[in-house]
Amino acid sequence: MMEKEITLHAYGIAAEILGKRQTILHVTPNHTAAQIKTIILERYPELGNINGFQLAFGNNFAQEEDIISGETQVSILPPVSGG
């Protein structure tokens, strides 16, 4: 199956863990958000220490079952705290 190149953008503590704000991942076009999260955690296991980070496909938060389709940008969004 053909692979798709996606740009992974990282923010906050996730960017610190990656050591950069963006990198390239190769996935198959029918990967779900849960599968992409697994790939990211295999490549950057330290991200597992971030409790509750989310992914976004393009400008939309991704649910676990969402399939990456036309989007080529995936973002790691760490939890936001504030008061």
C-alpha positions as CSV (number, residue, x, y, z in Angstrom):
1,M,0.0,0.0,0.0
2,M,1.3,3.5,-0.8
3,E,2.5,5.6,2.1
4,K,1.5,9.2,2.6
5,E,3.8,11.8,3.9
6,I,2.4,14.0,6.6
7,T,3.8,16.9,8.5
8,L,3.6,16.5,12.2
9,H,3.5,19.8,14.1
10,A,4.2,19.9,17.9
11,Y,3.4,22.5,20.4
12,G,4.4,23.3,24.0
13,I,5.9,20.4,25.9
14,A,5.4,18.1,22.9
15,A,7.8,20.3,20.8
16,E,10.3,20.2,23.7
17,I,10.2,16.4,23.7
18,L,10.5,16.1,19.9
19,G,13.3,18.7,20.0
20,K,11.7,20.5,17.1
21,R,8.3,22.0,16.1
22,Q,7.7,19.8,13.1
23,T,8.8,16.5,11.6
24,I,7.7,14.2,8.8
25,L,5.8,10.9,9.3
26,H,5.0,8.3,6.7
27,V,1.6,6.5,7.2
28,T,-0.9,4.7,5.0
29,P,-3.8,6.8,3.9
30,N,-6.4,4.8,5.9
31,H,-4.7,5.2,9.3
32,T,-6.9,6.3,12.2
33,A,-6.0,8.9,14.7
34,A,-5.4,6.1,17.3
35,Q,-3.0,4.3,14.9
36,I,-1.1,7.5,14.2
37,K,-0.9,8.2,17.9
38,T,0.7,4.7,18.3
39,I,3.2,5.4,15.6
40,I,4.1,8.8,17.2
41,L,4.5,7.1,20.6
42,E,6.7,4.4,19.1
43,R,9.0,7.0,17.6
44,Y,8.8,9.4,20.6
45,P,8.0,7.3,23.7
46,E,8.6,10.2,26.0
47,L,5.3,11.7,24.7
48,G,3.6,9.0,26.8
49,N,4.5,11.1,29.8
50,I,2.1,13.8,28.6
51,N,-1.2,13.0,30.1
52,G,-4.0,13.4,27.6
53,F,-2.4,14.9,24.5
54,Q,-4.7,15.1,21.5
55,L,-4.2,15.0,17.7
56,A,-5.7,17.4,15.2
57,F,-6.0,16.6,11.5
58,G,-5.7,20.0,9.7
59,N,-7.7,22.4,11.9
60,N,-10.0,19.8,13.5
61,F,-9.5,17.8,16.7
62,A,-9.3,14.1,15.7
63,Q,-11.3,11.4,17.5
64,E,-9.7,8.0,17.9
65,E,-11.6,6.5,15.0
66,D,-11.1,9.4,12.6
67,I,-9.3,8.4,9.4
68,I,-6.6,10.6,8.0
69,S,-7.7,11.3,4.4
70,G,-6.8,14.4,2.5
71,E,-5.1,16.2,5.4
72,T,-1.3,16.3,5.3
73,Q,-0.9,18.2,8.6
74,V,-1.3,16.5,11.9
75,S,-0.7,18.4,15.2
76,I,0.1,17.2,18.7
77,L,-1.8,19.3,21.1
78,P,-0.8,18.9,24.8
79,P,-3.4,19.5,27.5
80,V,-3.9,23.2,28.2
81,S,-4.1,24.4,31.8
82,G,-5.0,27.8,33.0
83,G,-7.1,29.7,35.3
